Amino acid sequence: MVSFRRIALLTLVFIVIASTVEAADRAPVNVLEAARKNIILTLKGVNESMQADAIQTLIELHRQYPEMDFSEAVPALLGMLDGHRSYSVRILSALALAEIGGISYKDAISKRALNDQHPCVRHVCAGIMAEFKM
């Protein structure tokens, strides 16, 4: 009877340890997915400061986890690049598009390099074009 209790107790301990290890392995993925969703929601918001922070976070996450899919953020980034009131958000949008899509967004970045009303945006977009040999 004692050995049965020991076996049952050891089995229970093993199950708890195994499930804890499995949950710990999944936790970073869950956190990253939550961060990705939060970034996309923030990009669609109206707070300029939060949008800028979200774009910077997107860029950093993409550099650390290039396998993460940020394609859902592209429409918002293209919209901000094309017409956001803040030139700094337009610059960050261009940088993010170049980071996550490379030459895929050449036309949008090129358009800003030639036609943006702010010289800093034109300069940075021209630099992106030169850097990525777009």
N, CA, C and O atoms as CSV, one atom per row, in Angstrom:
chain,resi,resn,atom,element,x,y,z
A,1,MET,N,N,0.818,-1.184,0.000
A,1,MET,CA,C,0.000,0.000,0.000
A,1,MET,C,C,0.868,1.257,0.000
A,1,MET,O,O,0.562,2.235,-0.682
A,2,VAL,N,N,1.962,1.217,0.779
A,2,VAL,CA,C,2.844,2.371,0.854
A,2,VAL,C,C,3.502,2.640,-0.493
A,2,VAL,O,O,3.625,3.792,-0.909
A,3,SER,N,N,3.917,1.596,-1.163
A,3,SER,CA,C,4.582,1.781,-2.447
A,3,SER,C,C,3.606,2.343,-3.488
A,3,SER,O,O,4.006,3.133,-4.343
A,4,PHE,N,N,2.323,1.942,-3.422
A,4,PHE,CA,C,1.329,2.487,-4.330
A,4,PHE,C,C,1.157,3.985,-4.103
A,4,PHE,O,O,1.058,4.753,-5.060
A,5,ARG,N,N,1.121,4.402,-2.844
A,5,ARG,CA,C,0.989,5.835,-2.524
A,5,ARG,C,C,2.205,6.603,-3.024
A,5,ARG,O,O,2.075,7.699,-3.570
A,6,ARG,N,N,3.396,6.019,-2.834
A,6,ARG,CA,C,4.619,6.675,-3.322
A,6,ARG,C,C,4.598,6.810,-4.835
A,6,ARG,O,O,4.953,7.857,-5.377
A,7,ILE,N,N,4.187,5.765,-5.504
A,7,ILE,CA,C,4.125,5.808,-6.962
A,7,ILE,C,C,3.111,6.867,-7.413
A,7,ILE,O,O,3.376,7.637,-8.336
A,8,ALA,N,N,1.960,6.894,-6.757
A,8,ALA,CA,C,0.932,7.881,-7.102
A,8,ALA,C,C,1.441,9.299,-6.843
A,8,ALA,O,O,1.229,10.196,-7.658
A,9,LEU,N,N,2.111,9.500,-5.710
A,9,LEU,CA,C,2.643,10.814,-5.367
A,9,LEU,C,C,3.736,11.240,-6.341
A,9,LEU,O,O,3.759,12.386,-6.791
A,10,LEU,N,N,4.635,10.327,-6.664
A,10,LEU,CA,C,5.697,10.642,-7.623
A,10,LEU,C,C,5.129,10.934,-9.008
A,10,LEU,O,O,5.619,11.818,-9.711
A,11,THR,N,N,4.109,10.201,-9.395
A,11,THR,CA,C,3.455,10.446,-10.686
A,11,THR,C,C,2.829,11.833,-10.698
A,11,THR,O,O,2.952,12.562,-11.682
A,12,LEU,N,N,2.167,12.194,-9.626
A,12,LEU,CA,C,1.552,13.509,-9.522
A,12,LEU,C,C,2.604,14.616,-9.578
A,12,LEU,O,O,2.417,15.611,-10.278
A,13,VAL,N,N,3.698,14.450,-8.853
A,13,VAL,CA,C,4.783,15.436,-8.876
A,13,VAL,C,C,5.347,15.566,-10.290
A,13,VAL,O,O,5.591,16.673,-10.769
A,14,PHE,N,N,5.550,14.429,-10.952
A,14,PHE,CA,C,6.066,14.456,-12.319
A,14,PHE,C,C,5.121,15.210,-13.251
A,14,PHE,O,O,5.569,16.011,-14.071
A,15,ILE,N,N,3.819,14.961,-13.132
A,15,ILE,CA,C,2.833,15.644,-13.981
A,15,ILE,C,C,2.866,17.144,-13.735
A,15,ILE,O,O,2.823,17.927,-14.684
A,16,VAL,N,N,2.941,17.554,-12.477
A,16,VAL,CA,C,2.996,18.986,-12.149
A,16,VAL,C,C,4.252,19.621,-12.725
A,16,VAL,O,O,4.188,20.700,-13.313
A,17,ILE,N,N,5.388,18.964,-12.562
A,17,ILE,CA,C,6.645,19.502,-13.088
A,17,ILE,C,C,6.600,19.573,-14.610
A,17,ILE,O,O,7.000,20.577,-15.198
A,18,ALA,N,N,6.118,18.521,-15.244
A,18,ALA,CA,C,6.052,18.492,-16.709
A,18,ALA,C,C,5.129,19.577,-17.239
A,18,ALA,O,O,5.463,20.241,-18.221
A,19,SER,N,N,3.980,19.770,-16.613
A,19,SER,CA,C,3.061,20.802,-17.093
A,19,SER,C,C,3.615,22.198,-16.843
A,19,SER,O,O,3.354,23.109,-17.629
A,20,THR,N,N,4.373,22.388,-15.768
A,20,THR,CA,C,5.000,23.675,-15.488
A,20,THR,C,C,6.059,23.997,-16.530
A,20,THR,O,O,6.136,25.127,-17.011
A,21,VAL,N,N,6.870,23.016,-16.879
A,21,VAL,CA,C,7.905,23.219,-17.891
A,21,VAL,C,C,7.267,23.524,-19.237
A,21,VAL,O,O,7.731,24.415,-19.949
A,22,GLU,N,N,6.210,22.800,-19.599
A,22,GLU,CA,C,5.530,23.034,-20.871
A,22,GLU,C,C,4.929,24.443,-20.893
A,22,GLU,O,O,5.026,25.134,-21.907
A,23,ALA,N,N,4.318,24.873,-19.802
A,23,ALA,CA,C,3.737,26.219,-19.737
A,23,ALA,C,C,4.831,27.275,-19.833
A,23,ALA,O,O,4.632,28.313,-20.464
A,24,ALA,N,N,5.970,27.025,-19.224
A,24,ALA,CA,C,7.078,27.982,-19.291
A,24,ALA,C,C,7.611,28.096,-20.716
A,24,ALA,O,O,8.017,29.176,-21.145
A,25,ASP,N,N,7.609,26.989,-21.446
A,25,ASP,CA,C,8.053,27.021,-22.837
A,25,ASP,C,C,7.084,27.814,-23.717
A,25,ASP,O,O,7.511,28.479,-24.661
A,26,ARG,N,N,5.799,27.748,-23.419
A,26,ARG,CA,C,4.795,28.451,-24.218
A,26,ARG,C,C,4.669,29.915,-23.839
A,26,ARG,O,O,4.213,30.716,-24.655
A,27,ALA,N,N,5.054,30.287,-22.643
A,27,ALA,CA,C,4.838,31.649,-22.152
A,27,ALA,C,C,5.442,32.717,-23.056
A,27,ALA,O,O,4.754,33.694,-23.352
A,28,PRO,N,N,6.695,32.589,-23.514
A,28,PRO,CA,C,7.242,33.630,-24.379
A,28,PRO,C,C,6.451,33.789,-25.675
A,28,PRO,O,O,6.274,34.904,-26.166
A,29,VAL,N,N,5.978,32.677,-26.224
A,29,VAL,CA,C,5.196,32.763,-27.452
A,29,VAL,C,C,3.898,33.512,-27.195
A,29,VAL,O,O,3.497,34.353,-28.000
A,30,ASN,N,N,3.243,33.216,-26.086
A,30,ASN,CA,C,2.000,33.898,-25.747
A,30,ASN,C,C,2.234,35.386,-25.508
A,30,ASN,O,O,1.426,36.214,-25.928
A,31,VAL,N,N,3.317,35.728,-24.845
A,31,VAL,CA,C,3.634,37.135,-24.575
A,31,VAL,C,C,3.938,37.870,-25.881
A,31,VAL,O,O,3.481,38.994,-26.087
A,32,LEU,N,N,4.709,37.231,-26.757
A,32,LEU,CA,C,5.035,37.858,-28.041
A,32,LEU,C,C,3.793,38.056,-28.902
A,32,LEU,O,O,3.648,39.087,-29.559
A,33,GLU,N,N,2.912,37.085,-28.901
A,33,GLU,CA,C,1.677,37.214,-29.677
A,33,GLU,C,C,0.801,38.324,-29.118
A,33,GLU,O,O,0.193,39.078,-29.878
A,34,ALA,N,N,0.733,38.429,-27.805
A,34,ALA,CA,C,-0.027,39.514,-27.182
A,34,ALA,C,C,0.590,40.862,-27.517
A,34,ALA,O,O,-0.130,41.826,-27.778
A,35,ALA,N,N,1.901,40.938,-27.513
A,35,ALA,CA,C,2.583,42.194,-27.868
A,35,ALA,C,C,2.304,42.562,-29.318
A,35,ALA,O,O,2.047,43.727,-29.620
A,36,ARG,N,N,2.351,41.585,-30.217
A,36,ARG,CA,C,2.085,41.834,-31.633
A,36,ARG,C,C,0.671,42.376,-31.828
A,36,ARG,O,O,0.473,43.350,-32.554
A,37,LYS,N,N,-0.303,41.751,-31.188
A,37,LYS,CA,C,-1.688,42.212,-31.299
A,37,LYS,C,C,-1.852,43.616,-30.729
A,37,LYS,O,O,-2.569,44.439,-31.298
A,38,ASN,N,N,-1.194,43.888,-29.617
A,38,ASN,CA,C,-1.277,45.211,-28.999
A,38,ASN,C,C,-0.663,46.275,-29.905
A,38,ASN,O,O,-1.199,47.377,-30.022
A,39,ILE,N,N,0.443,45.953,-30.537
A,39,ILE,CA,C,1.091,46.893,-31.463
A,39,ILE,C,C,0.137,47.237,-32.598
A,39,ILE,O,O,-0.029,48.408,-32.940
A,40,ILE,N,N,-0.482,46.233,-33.176
A,40,ILE,CA,C,-1.382,46.463,-34.311
A,40,ILE,C,C,-2.576,47.315,-33.894
A,40,ILE,O,O,-2.986,48.211,-34.633
A,41,LEU,N,N,-3.133,47.044,-32.727
A,41,LEU,CA,C,-4.249,47.864,-32.239
A,41,LEU,C,C,-3.811,49.302,-31.983
A,41,LEU,O,O,-4.550,50.240,-32.282
A,42,THR,N,N,-2.630,49.475,-31.437
A,42,THR,CA,C,-2.125,50.818,-31.140
A,42,THR,C,C,-1.863,51.602,-32.426
A,42,THR,O,O,-2.109,52.807,-32.477
A,43,LEU,N,N,-1.371,50.935,-33.451
A,43,LEU,CA,C,-1.129,51.609,-34.726
A,43,LEU,C,C,-2.421,52.158,-35.318
A,43,LEU,O,O,-2.411,53.181,-36.002
A,44,LYS,N,N,-3.524,51.482,-35.057
A,44,LYS,CA,C,-4.818,51.910,-35.586
A,44,LYS,C,C,-5.471,52.979,-34.721
A,44,LYS,O,O,-6.534,53.495,-35.068
A,45,GLY,N,N,-4.845,53.314,-33.600
A,45,GLY,CA,C,-5.397,54.305,-32.681
A,45,GLY,C,C,-5.138,55.727,-33.139
A,45,GLY,O,O,-4.746,55.961,-34.283
A,46,VAL,N,N,-5.357,56.669,-32.245
A,46,VAL,CA,C,-5.208,58.080,-32.602
A,46,VAL,C,C,-4.125,58.796,-31.803
A,46,VAL,O,O,-3.778,59.933,-32.122
A,47,ASN,N,N,-3.589,58.154,-30.779
A,47,ASN,CA,C,-2.587,58.802,-29.945
A,47,ASN,C,C,-1.223,58.734,-30.637
A,47,ASN,O,O,-0.640,57.661,-30.792
A,48,GLU,N,N,-0.737,59.886,-31.042
A,48,GLU,CA,C,0.508,59.980,-31.816
A,48,GLU,C,C,1.713,59.405,-31.075
A,48,GLU,O,O,2.521,58.685,-31.662
A,49,SER,N,N,1.831,59.715,-29.808
A,49,SER,CA,C,2.956,59.234,-29.012
A,49,SER,C,C,2.929,57.718,-28.887
A,49,SER,O,O,3.961,57.056,-29.000
A,50,MET,N,N,1.746,57.178,-28.653
A,50,MET,CA,C,1.625,55.726,-28.530
A,50,MET,C,C,1.879,55.041,-29.869
A,50,MET,O,O,2.453,53.952,-29.911
A,51,GLN,N,N,1.455,55.672,-30.958
A,51,GLN,CA,C,1.729,55.104,-32.280
A,51,GLN,C,C,3.230,55.054,-32.538
A,51,GLN,O,O,3.748,54.052,-33.030
A,52,ALA,N,N,3.927,56.142,-32.203
A,52,ALA,CA,C,5.376,56.173,-32.392
A,52,ALA,C,C,6.055,55.091,-31.555
A,52,ALA,O,O,6.957,54.409,-32.040
A,53,ASP,N,N,5.631,54.930,-30.311
A,53,ASP,CA,C,6.197,53.881,-29.457
A,53,ASP,C,C,5.909,52.492,-30.029
A,53,ASP,O,O,6.767,51.611,-30.003
A,54,ALA,N,N,4.698,52.309,-30.544
A,54,ALA,CA,C,4.327,51.013,-31.113
A,54,ALA,C,C,5.182,50.686,-32.335
A,54,ALA,O,O,5.600,49.543,-32.516
A,55,ILE,N,N,5.438,51.681,-33.167
A,55,ILE,CA,C,6.269,51.453,-34.358
A,55,ILE,C,C,7.688,51.086,-33.944
A,55,ILE,O,O,8.283,50.167,-34.506
A,56,GLN,N,N,8.227,51.795,-32.969
A,56,GLN,CA,C,9.579,51.482,-32.497
A,56,GLN,C,C,9.641,50.078,-31.908
A,56,GLN,O,O,10.613,49.354,-32.126
A,57,THR,N,N,8.615,49.693,-31.168
A,57,THR,CA,C,8.559,48.353,-30.592
A,57,THR,C,C,8.450,47.302,-31.690
A,57,THR,O,O,9.085,46.251,-31.609
A,58,LEU,N,N,7.651,47.578,-32.710
A,58,LEU,CA,C,7.523,46.669,-33.845
A,58,LEU,C,C,8.880,46.437,-34.507
A,58,LEU,O,O,9.249,45.300,-34.804
A,59,ILE,N,N,9.609,47.510,-34.733
A,59,ILE,CA,C,10.929,47.400,-35.360
A,59,ILE,C,C,11.858,46.528,-34.509
A,59,ILE,O,O,12.530,45.638,-35.029
A,60,GLU,N,N,11.889,46.790,-33.207
A,60,GLU,CA,C,12.762,46.016,-32.320
A,60,GLU,C,C,12.346,44.546,-32.244
A,60,GLU,O,O,13.197,43.656,-32.265
A,61,LEU,N,N,11.049,44.294,-32.155
A,61,LEU,CA,C,10.582,42.909,-32.112
A,61,LEU,C,C,10.929,42.174,-33.407
A,61,LEU,O,O,11.331,41.010,-33.386
A,62,HIS,N,N,10.768,42.866,-34.527
A,62,HIS,CA,C,11.095,42.225,-35.805
A,62,HIS,C,C,12.591,41.913,-35.896
A,62,HIS,O,O,12.977,40.890,-36.461
A,63,ARG,N,N,13.413,42.771,-35.354
A,63,ARG,CA,C,14.857,42.504,-35.371
A,63,ARG,C,C,15.214,41.310,-34.493
A,63,ARG,O,O,16.091,40.518,-34.841
A,64,GLN,N,N,14.539,41.182,-33.360
A,64,GLN,CA,C,14.831,40.084,-32.437
A,64,GLN,C,C,14.148,38.788,-32.841
A,64,GLN,O,O,14.672,37.703,-32.592
A,65,TYR,N,N,12.977,38.897,-33.465
A,65,TYR,CA,C,12.195,37.728,-33.863
A,65,TYR,C,C,11.754,37.888,-35.320
A,65,TYR,O,O,10.580,38.151,-35.579
A,66,PRO,N,N,12.666,37.734,-36.264
A,66,PRO,CA,C,12.329,37.970,-37.672
A,66,PRO,C,C,11.245,37.034,-38.207
A,66,PRO,O,O,10.643,37.314,-39.244
A,67,GLU,N,N,10.995,35.938,-37.518
A,67,GLU,CA,C,9.957,35.011,-37.970
A,67,GLU,C,C,8.547,35.508,-37.629
A,67,GLU,O,O,7.566,34.971,-38.143
A,68,MET,N,N,8.438,36.524,-36.770
A,68,MET,CA,C,7.118,37.050,-36.410
A,68,MET,C,C,6.477,37.717,-37.621
A,68,MET,O,O,7.143,38.410,-38.389
A,69,ASP,N,N,5.187,37.499,-37.777
A,69,ASP,CA,C,4.448,38.027,-38.912
A,69,ASP,C,C,3.796,39.358,-38.538
A,69,ASP,O,O,2.872,39.408,-37.726
A,70,PHE,N,N,4.292,40.417,-39.139
A,70,PHE,CA,C,3.725,41.744,-38.903
A,70,PHE,C,C,2.971,42.250,-40.126
A,70,PHE,O,O,2.736,43.452,-40.252
A,71,SER,N,N,2.592,41.354,-41.022
A,71,SER,CA,C,1.908,41.780,-42.243
A,71,SER,C,C,0.586,42.489,-41.948
A,71,SER,O,O,0.137,43.323,-42.735
A,72,GLU,N,N,-0.027,42.163,-40.828
A,72,GLU,CA,C,-1.281,42.812,-40.447
A,72,GLU,C,C,-1.082,44.292,-40.113
A,72,GLU,O,O,-2.037,45.069,-40.146
A,73,ALA,N,N,0.144,44.680,-39.795
A,73,ALA,CA,C,0.436,46.079,-39.466
A,73,ALA,C,C,0.704,46.921,-40.705
A,73,ALA,O,O,0.678,48.149,-40.632
A,74,VAL,N,N,0.960,46.282,-41.838
A,74,VAL,CA,C,1.369,47.005,-43.047
A,74,VAL,C,C,0.342,48.040,-43.507
A,74,VAL,O,O,0.739,49.167,-43.801
A,75,PRO,N,N,-0.968,47.725,-43.587
A,75,PRO,CA,C,-1.910,48.757,-44.032
A,75,PRO,C,C,-1.889,50.013,-43.155
A,75,PRO,O,O,-1.952,51.136,-43.657
A,76,ALA,N,N,-1.802,49.806,-41.850
A,76,ALA,CA,C,-1.743,50.967,-40.946
A,76,ALA,C,C,-0.452,51.754,-41.157
A,76,ALA,O,O,-0.470,52.985,-41.160
A,77,LEU,N,N,0.662,51.054,-41.332
A,77,LEU,CA,C,1.946,51.731,-41.563
A,77,LEU,C,C,1.933,52.498,-42.881
A,77,LEU,O,O,2.423,53.625,-42.951
A,78,LEU,N,N,1.372,51.888,-43.924
A,78,LEU,CA,C,1.280,52.586,-45.216
A,78,LEU,C,C,0.403,53.828,-45.109
A,78,LEU,O,O,0.719,54.872,-45.679
A,79,GLY,N,N,-0.695,53.708,-44.378
A,79,GLY,CA,C,-1.573,54.865,-44.175
A,79,GLY,C,C,-0.883,55.985,-43.415
A,79,GLY,O,O,-1.038,57.159,-43.750
A,80,MET,N,N,-0.128,55.623,-42.398
A,80,MET,CA,C,0.598,56.639,-41.624
A,80,MET,C,C,1.719,57.260,-42.450
A,80,MET,O,O,1.959,58.465,-42.365
A,81,LEU,N,N,2.396,56.456,-43.238
A,81,LEU,CA,C,3.458,56.985,-44.092
A,81,LEU,C,C,2.881,57.978,-45.094
A,81,LEU,O,O,3.497,59.002,-45.389
A,82,ASP,N,N,1.727,57.679,-45.601
A,82,ASP,CA,C,1.128,58.507,-46.637
A,82,ASP,C,C,0.499,59.793,-46.112
A,82,ASP,O,O,0.483,60.802,-46.816
A,83,GLY,N,N,-0.020,59.769,-44.883
A,83,GLY,CA,C,-0.747,60.966,-44.504
A,83,GLY,C,C,-0.814,61.317,-43.038
A,83,GLY,O,O,-1.694,62.083,-42.647
A,84,HIS,N,N,0.063,60.804,-42.213
A,84,HIS,CA,C,0.011,61.163,-40.788
A,84,HIS,C,C,0.437,62.609,-40.618
A,84,HIS,O,O,1.327,63.086,-41.322
A,85,ARG,N,N,-0.188,63.300,-39.698
A,85,ARG,CA,C,0.115,64.726,-39.482
A,85,ARG,C,C,1.520,64.954,-38.905
A,85,ARG,O,O,2.099,66.027,-39.074
A,86,SER,N,N,2.059,63.942,-38.227
A,86,SER,CA,C,3.371,64.075,-37.594
A,86,SER,C,C,4.456,63.541,-38.515
A,86,SER,O,O,4.402,62.390,-38.948
A,87,TYR,N,N,5.432,64.372,-38.811
A,87,TYR,CA,C,6.513,63.914,-39.678
A,87,TYR,C,C,7.333,62.808,-39.013
A,87,TYR,O,O,7.868,61.940,-39.703
A,88,SER,N,N,7.438,62.827,-37.691
A,88,SER,CA,C,8.215,61.773,-37.017
A,88,SER,C,C,7.535,60.411,-37.146
A,88,SER,O,O,8.214,59.392,-37.278
A,89,VAL,N,N,6.210,60.385,-37.107
A,89,VAL,CA,C,5.483,59.126,-37.293
A,89,VAL,C,C,5.636,58.660,-38.739
A,89,VAL,O,O,5.750,57.460,-38.986
A,90,ARG,N,N,5.640,59.587,-39.699
A,90,ARG,CA,C,5.867,59.198,-41.096
A,90,ARG,C,C,7.255,58.593,-41.266
A,90,ARG,O,O,7.418,57.607,-41.984
A,91,ILE,N,N,8.250,59.173,-40.613
A,91,ILE,CA,C,9.613,58.631,-40.675
A,91,ILE,C,C,9.664,57.235,-40.067
A,91,ILE,O,O,10.220,56.315,-40.666
A,92,LEU,N,N,9.089,57.077,-38.885
A,92,LEU,CA,C,9.085,55.767,-38.232
A,92,LEU,C,C,8.339,54.728,-39.075
A,92,LEU,O,O,8.741,53.566,-39.135
A,93,SER,N,N,7.266,55.147,-39.716
A,93,SER,CA,C,6.517,54.228,-40.577
A,93,SER,C,C,7.378,53.759,-41.741
A,93,SER,O,O,7.364,52.577,-42.086
A,94,ALA,N,N,8.121,54.671,-42.345
A,94,ALA,CA,C,9.014,54.296,-43.447
A,94,ALA,C,C,10.084,53.318,-42.965
A,94,ALA,O,O,10.384,52.333,-43.639
A,95,LEU,N,N,10.652,53.596,-41.805
A,95,LEU,CA,C,11.673,52.703,-41.255
A,95,LEU,C,C,11.097,51.313,-40.965
A,95,LEU,O,O,11.734,50.297,-41.244
A,96,ALA,N,N,9.896,51.283,-40.408
A,96,ALA,CA,C,9.261,49.995,-40.093
A,96,ALA,C,C,8.944,49.220,-41.367
A,96,ALA,O,O,9.172,48.011,-41.429
A,97,LEU,N,N,8.426,49.895,-42.371
A,97,LEU,CA,C,8.120,49.213,-43.639
A,97,LEU,C,C,9.383,48.655,-44.277
A,97,LEU,O,O,9.378,47.543,-44.804
A,98,ALA,N,N,10.462,49.424,-44.231
A,98,ALA,CA,C,11.734,48.941,-44.777
A,98,ALA,C,C,12.239,47.749,-43.967
A,98,ALA,O,O,12.816,46.814,-44.522
A,99,GLU,N,N,12.021,47.785,-42.660
A,99,GLU,CA,C,12.487,46.702,-41.787
A,99,GLU,C,C,11.710,45.413,-42.033
A,99,GLU,O,O,12.305,44.344,-42.172
A,100,ILE,N,N,10.396,45.512,-42.086
A,100,ILE,CA,C,9.602,44.281,-42.174
A,100,ILE,C,C,9.361,43.826,-43.605
A,100,ILE,O,O,9.061,42.655,-43.837
A,101,GLY,N,N,9.489,44.744,-44.582
A,101,GLY,CA,C,9.172,44.356,-45.943
A,101,GLY,C,C,10.260,44.579,-46.960
A,101,GLY,O,O,10.147,44.144,-48.106
A,102,GLY,N,N,11.327,45.264,-46.542
A,102,GLY,CA,C,12.417,45.530,-47.485
A,102,GLY,C,C,11.935,46.262,-48.714
A,102,GLY,O,O,11.253,47.282,-48.615
A,103,ILE,N,N,12.289,45.743,-49.867
A,103,ILE,CA,C,11.960,46.441,-51.113
A,103,ILE,C,C,10.503,46.292,-51.518
A,103,ILE,O,O,10.084,46.874,-52.519
A,104,SER,N,N,9.721,45.527,-50.764
A,104,SER,CA,C,8.306,45.345,-51.099
A,104,SER,C,C,7.534,46.666,-51.094
A,104,SER,O,O,6.533,46.807,-51.797
A,105,TYR,N,N,7.992,47.612,-50.316
A,105,TYR,CA,C,7.272,48.880,-50.179
A,105,TYR,C,C,8.066,50.024,-50.799
A,105,TYR,O,O,7.965,51.175,-50.372
A,106,LYS,N,N,8.847,49.689,-51.801
A,106,LYS,CA,C,9.705,50.649,-52.495
A,106,LYS,C,C,8.907,51.851,-53.001
A,106,LYS,O,O,9.329,52.993,-52.817
A,107,ASP,N,N,7.777,51.609,-53.628
A,107,ASP,CA,C,7.007,52.702,-54.226
A,107,ASP,C,C,6.512,53.705,-53.180
A,107,ASP,O,O,6.585,54.917,-53.386
A,108,ALA,N,N,6.010,53.190,-52.064
A,108,ALA,CA,C,5.502,54.085,-51.018
A,108,ALA,C,C,6.625,54.908,-50.405
A,108,ALA,O,O,6.461,56.104,-50.167
A,109,ILE,N,N,7.754,54.279,-50.152
A,109,ILE,CA,C,8.894,54.999,-49.558
A,109,ILE,C,C,9.475,55.983,-50.565
A,109,ILE,O,O,9.844,57.100,-50.204
A,110,SER,N,N,9.556,55.572,-51.817
A,110,SER,CA,C,10.070,56.445,-52.876
A,110,SER,C,C,9.189,57.688,-53.044
A,110,SER,O,O,9.690,58.798,-53.226
A,111,LYS,N,N,7.897,57.487,-52.981
A,111,LYS,CA,C,6.945,58.608,-53.094
A,111,LYS,C,C,7.195,59.641,-51.995
A,111,LYS,O,O,7.189,60.845,-52.250
A,112,ARG,N,N,7.413,59.156,-50.775
A,112,ARG,CA,C,7.687,60.074,-49.656
A,112,ARG,C,C,9.044,60.748,-49.834
A,112,ARG,O,O,9.210,61.910,-49.462
A,113,ALA,N,N,10.018,60.030,-50.401
A,113,ALA,CA,C,11.353,60.608,-50.622
A,113,ALA,C,C,11.272,61.771,-51.596
A,113,ALA,O,O,12.053,62.718,-51.505
A,114,LEU,N,N,10.343,61.701,-52.513
A,114,LEU,CA,C,10.223,62.754,-53.535
A,114,LEU,C,C,9.218,63.837,-53.175
A,114,LEU,O,O,9.428,65.005,-53.501
A,115,ASN,N,N,8.126,63.466,-52.503
A,115,ASN,CA,C,6.996,64.390,-52.395
A,115,ASN,C,C,6.587,64.812,-51.000
A,115,ASN,O,O,5.674,65.628,-50.871
A,116,ASP,N,N,7.205,64.310,-49.957
A,116,ASP,CA,C,6.733,64.675,-48.619
A,116,ASP,C,C,6.960,66.149,-48.369
A,116,ASP,O,O,7.930,66.730,-48.855
A,117,GLN,N,N,6.065,66.750,-47.611
A,117,GLN,CA,C,6.156,68.178,-47.329
A,117,GLN,C,C,7.284,68.520,-46.363
A,117,GLN,O,O,7.737,69.664,-46.324
A,118,HIS,N,N,7.742,67.546,-45.587
A,118,HIS,CA,C,8.783,67.833,-44.599
A,118,HIS,C,C,10.139,67.336,-45.110
A,118,HIS,O,O,10.248,66.197,-45.566
A,119,PRO,N,N,11.169,68.180,-45.037
A,119,PRO,CA,C,12.478,67.778,-45.562
A,119,PRO,C,C,13.097,66.585,-44.821
A,119,PRO,O,O,13.831,65.805,-45.428
A,120,CYS,N,N,12.819,66.432,-43.540
A,120,CYS,CA,C,13.373,65.295,-42.796
A,120,CYS,C,C,12.811,63.976,-43.323
A,120,CYS,O,O,13.540,62.992,-43.446
A,121,VAL,N,N,11.531,63.958,-43.630
A,121,VAL,CA,C,10.921,62.740,-44.169
A,121,VAL,C,C,11.530,62.430,-45.535
A,121,VAL,O,O,11.873,61.283,-45.825
A,122,ARG,N,N,11.658,63.447,-46.360
A,122,ARG,CA,C,12.262,63.231,-47.687
A,122,ARG,C,C,13.671,62.688,-47.550
A,122,ARG,O,O,14.059,61.763,-48.265
A,123,HIS,N,N,14.441,63.264,-46.630
A,123,HIS,CA,C,15.833,62.864,-46.447
A,123,HIS,C,C,15.944,61.420,-45.935
A,123,HIS,O,O,16.735,60.635,-46.457
A,124,VAL,N,N,15.158,61.076,-44.922
A,124,VAL,CA,C,15.214,59.730,-44.354
A,124,VAL,C,C,14.745,58.698,-45.377
A,124,VAL,O,O,15.357,57.639,-45.515
A,125,CYS,N,N,13.672,58.999,-46.088
A,125,CYS,CA,C,13.183,58.055,-47.095
A,125,CYS,C,C,14.197,57.877,-48.222
A,125,CYS,O,O,14.362,56.771,-48.737
A,126,ALA,N,N,14.866,58.940,-48.603
A,126,ALA,CA,C,15.918,58.826,-49.622
A,126,ALA,C,C,17.065,57.969,-49.079
A,126,ALA,O,O,17.650,57.173,-49.814
A,127,GLY,N,N,17.378,58.133,-47.815
A,127,GLY,CA,C,18.415,57.314,-47.180
A,127,GLY,C,C,18.033,55.843,-47.144
A,127,GLY,O,O,18.870,54.970,-47.371
A,128,ILE,N,N,16.760,55.573,-46.856
A,128,ILE,CA,C,16.284,54.189,-46.854
A,128,ILE,C,C,16.435,53.600,-48.256
A,128,ILE,O,O,16.891,52.469,-48.423
A,129,MET,N,N,16.050,54.377,-49.244
A,129,MET,CA,C,16.162,53.903,-50.640
A,129,MET,C,C,17.604,53.563,-50.958
A,129,MET,O,O,17.883,52.534,-51.573
A,130,ALA,N,N,18.521,54.423,-50.542
A,130,ALA,CA,C,19.955,54.187,-50.816
A,130,ALA,C,C,20.479,52.999,-50.009
A,130,ALA,O,O,21.246,52.186,-50.526
A,131,GLU,N,N,20.071,52.900,-48.754
A,131,GLU,CA,C,20.552,51.827,-47.870
A,131,GLU,C,C,20.122,50.453,-48.371
A,131,GLU,O,O,20.913,49.509,-48.392
A,132,PHE,N,N,18.878,50.358,-48.766
A,132,PHE,CA,C,18.374,49.069,-49.231
A,132,PHE,C,C,18.532,48.903,-50.738
A,132,PHE,O,O,18.054,47.933,-51.326
A,133,LYS,N,N,19.219,49.876,-51.354
A,133,LYS,CA,C,19.441,49.857,-52.800
A,133,LYS,C,C,18.150,49.640,-53.543
A,133,LYS,O,O,18.047,48.816,-54.452
A,134,MET,N,N,17.148,50.426,-53.112
A,134,MET,CA,C,15.818,50.323,-53.717
A,134,MET,C,C,15.872,51.050,-55.020
A,134,MET,O,O,14.871,51.113,-55.733
